[in-house]
Structures are given as structure tokens and as C-alpha cells.
């Protein structure tokens, strides 16, 4: 009896060794998202693009956005805040904390957008029109991030595949003009493939892209070959006018009668709102709008 049990055990061990451990241990995870089980449906695309409306912009929106804007224009002053006073006093350097955070945040937008674009492009289970729609959302975000990079820093690193940059992180920056043109191409794609009406409250439309394009065309028009003379490229001025006119005449966006109503909670994503970050109230850190805490008179 003992001999027969030994032979059976030996035979079982031999079977296991022949089949290999990987047959038993390398299984597809069904309790988490992986590259193999995601980007299969339109709902997957919708979920993948959702963080592009909040989390990736967090450090840019947190203090830098108003520190550089209203801070540098001296519309606000906070002498004990390292996120405000360097800009108010024109003392910022390349190592100023908010600049580092904002640069990182903008590249979070770029690289997360890249991951979404690559994931959707690799999908074989969704119609091409649906894929183009959500790729357009990601390219809109990437284009806006590059517009900020070009406007604030000038030269920047253009990247469409984060894997390439990870394998070779020491790369040269691209000229400011190229960064602007890259952003413009992203937004032109978005204008072509985004829907006329939002698929969900706060989501982008083609008119969101046209509105942003008018801003980029106007900015780029000023990058003439002879900036000292103050001349502008008329062709880009014409494009800026056409894009803005398209929004004005076709989009359905309209000004609210009372300016103060723009800032009430019930008017979130109102008739004036062409593109807004979508923060989650009382959500996890990283998806909430922290500006409310900084500007409030008290924590309550």
C-alpha cells in the first residue's frame, strides 16, 4: 500500500514538472484592471478619460495657477506663502517650488493623456467613431497642457509615448514654436472629432476645442519672425477669428445675465462654461478643488 502511494505521488510530481508552474500560477487577474482586460468598451474609454478632468491637474490648480496669475499681477499678496510671494515680488527662479509642481503636473496631464490615447488606439473591440471621440478628449487635454508649457516656459519636451521617455529620460527640449504647433494640432483633432453636445455634464464638445483653438491661434500669431516690430501673422489672426466666430454662432453657449452667478454651486457647468476641470466634492485627496480651503475665511 505504501509503495503504491509512493508511485502515485511520484507520478503526480512528474506530471507537475512536465506541465510547468506557469500553467497554474500565471492566470488572468479578474479582480483588478490590467492592460489585457481594459479598453474593451466605450465605458472603459469614459472611465479612462475621467481623471483627465481633475486628478492630473491637481498640483497645477492647487496654488500655482493663482500664484502666477493674480499673484504676479499683484491682485493678491501672501507674504508668508512660498506659493505667492515669489511671484508677487518677481523673485521666482527655476527652483521655485510652485514652478516645479506645475511643470510636473502638466507632464502628468501629457503622459496620462498619452497612455489613454495609446490604450484606445490599441483597442479592437470598439467602433472607430467612438475611439476617435475619446482620443479627442485626451488630445484636447494634452494640447492645453502643452499650450501652458509653451506660454510659461517656452521650450519644452514633446512626448507622445511615456515608455520611450522612461527608457531614455535625457532628451532635448523642443523649440517653443514647435510646442505651440503640436498643441494646435492636438486641438484641431479635438475640434474635428469631439461631439457637438456633451456626452455628460462637464464633458468636452467640439466647441470647447474651437474656443481653445482661438486662444492658441491668437497666441501663436504673435510669434512672428520680427517680434520687435510688433507685427503678427495675419493668417493665424484670421484662424483665431474664424474659430471664435464658430463658437459664437453655432455652439449655443451664452453669457449669464448676472456675473456673480458664475461662482455659485448650482451654476456649475453653466451656459458660459466651455471647459472646466471637474472636481469631486468631498472626494479623495487629489480630486478635490483645494482652492476653496485657501480662500475661505475659516475651515468650517
Secondary structure, DSSP 8 states (H G I E B T S, - for coil): -HHHHHHHHHHHHHHHHHH-THHHH----SSS--TTTSS-SHHHHHHHHHGGGTGGGHHIIIIIHHIIIIITTTS---TT-TTTHHHHTT---TT-HHHHHHHHHHHHHHHHHHHHHHHHHT-SSS-HHHHHHHHHHHHHHHHHHHHHHHHHTSSB---S-HHHHHH------B-HHHHHHHHHHHHHHHHHHS-SS-SSTT---HHHHHHHHHHHHHHHHT--TTGGGT---HHHHHHHHHHHHHHHHHS-----S-GGGGGSGGGTT-TT-SS-----TT--TTSS-THHHHHSSS--
